[in-house]
Amino acid sequence: MATCEIDDIVDCLDVEKLPGIDVHPAAILILTPFIVIFVWAAWMEFRRWWLYGPSENKRSNFPINEDAPSYEPPPEEDADSALPDQDNEQERRND
């Protein structure tokens, strides 16, 4: 590609003078889902921002409320209560 002078910059940007760029249909088919997902996610984020304002993202500043109705702590395991498989295994060892 030749260097362009300031006087004929419009001629340098002429698309017809650029080498031919053929877009392969397979490349378009492969990239289309990613482009659609990216545009959809950008639209959803813009819509969320438009309706609710900027994200404060302050969830990490607060500890987990264990008394909240949605929080269920894991069950405590007693030493006496064993799984049925473990009971059977101990009985086999004793026999």
N, C-alpha and C positions, 0 to 999 in steps of 0.2 A: 504494500500500500504506500502510495507516494505521500510525502509530507505536504501539508496544505499551508498556503500563505494566508494571512489575515484577509486579504482582499477577496479571495475566492473561497471563503469558508462555506458558503452556501453550496457551492459545487462539490466540496469535499463531503458534505453530509448527504449528498444525493444517494438515495437508497439503491438506485439502479446501478451505481458504480461499485457497490459493495459486492463481494463474492456471494454467489447464490447459497442461501441457507434453506435447505429443505427440512421441514419438520416431519419426522417419521411418525406415522399414525400409532405405532406401538408405544412410543414414548408418551404421546398424548393420553392414550388409554391407561398407561401405568400411572401417570402423574395426576390424572383427573380425580380419583378418590381422595388423594391427599390434599389437593387444593380445595375440594369441596368441604372436607372435614375442617381444614384450617379456617376457611371463610365462615363456616357455620359456628365454630367455637369463638371466632372474633365477634360475630354478630351477637351471640349469646352473652358474651362478656360486656359488650357495649350496651346491650339492652339492660343487663343487670345494673351497670353503672348509671344508666339513664334513669332507671326507676328508683334505685336505692342509694345512689351516691357512691363515692369512692369507698373501697374496702378498707376498713380500719385494721383488720387482721390482728386483733389483740387477744385472740383465744389463748395463746401461749402465756399470757401474763397472769392467768388465774389458775389455781389448782383445781383438780377434779373434785367435784362435790359428790362425796360418797353417799350423801343422804338424798340425792336427787332420785326421783322415781324411775328414771331410765337406767340407773346404774345398778347392776347386779354383781356383787362380789362373787368370786369363785367359791364353790362349796368347800367347807373345811373337811379334811379327811381325818377320821378317827383311826386310832391304832387298832381298835377292835373290829372295825368294819373293813373287811377286805373284799376285793373283787371275787366273784365266784370262781374264776379261773385260778386265782391264787389259792383259794381254799382247797380246790381239788388237787392242786399240785402238792400242797403240804400233806394231804391225806395219802397220796401216792408214795411220798417219801417215807411216811410212817409205816406203810405196809411192807 
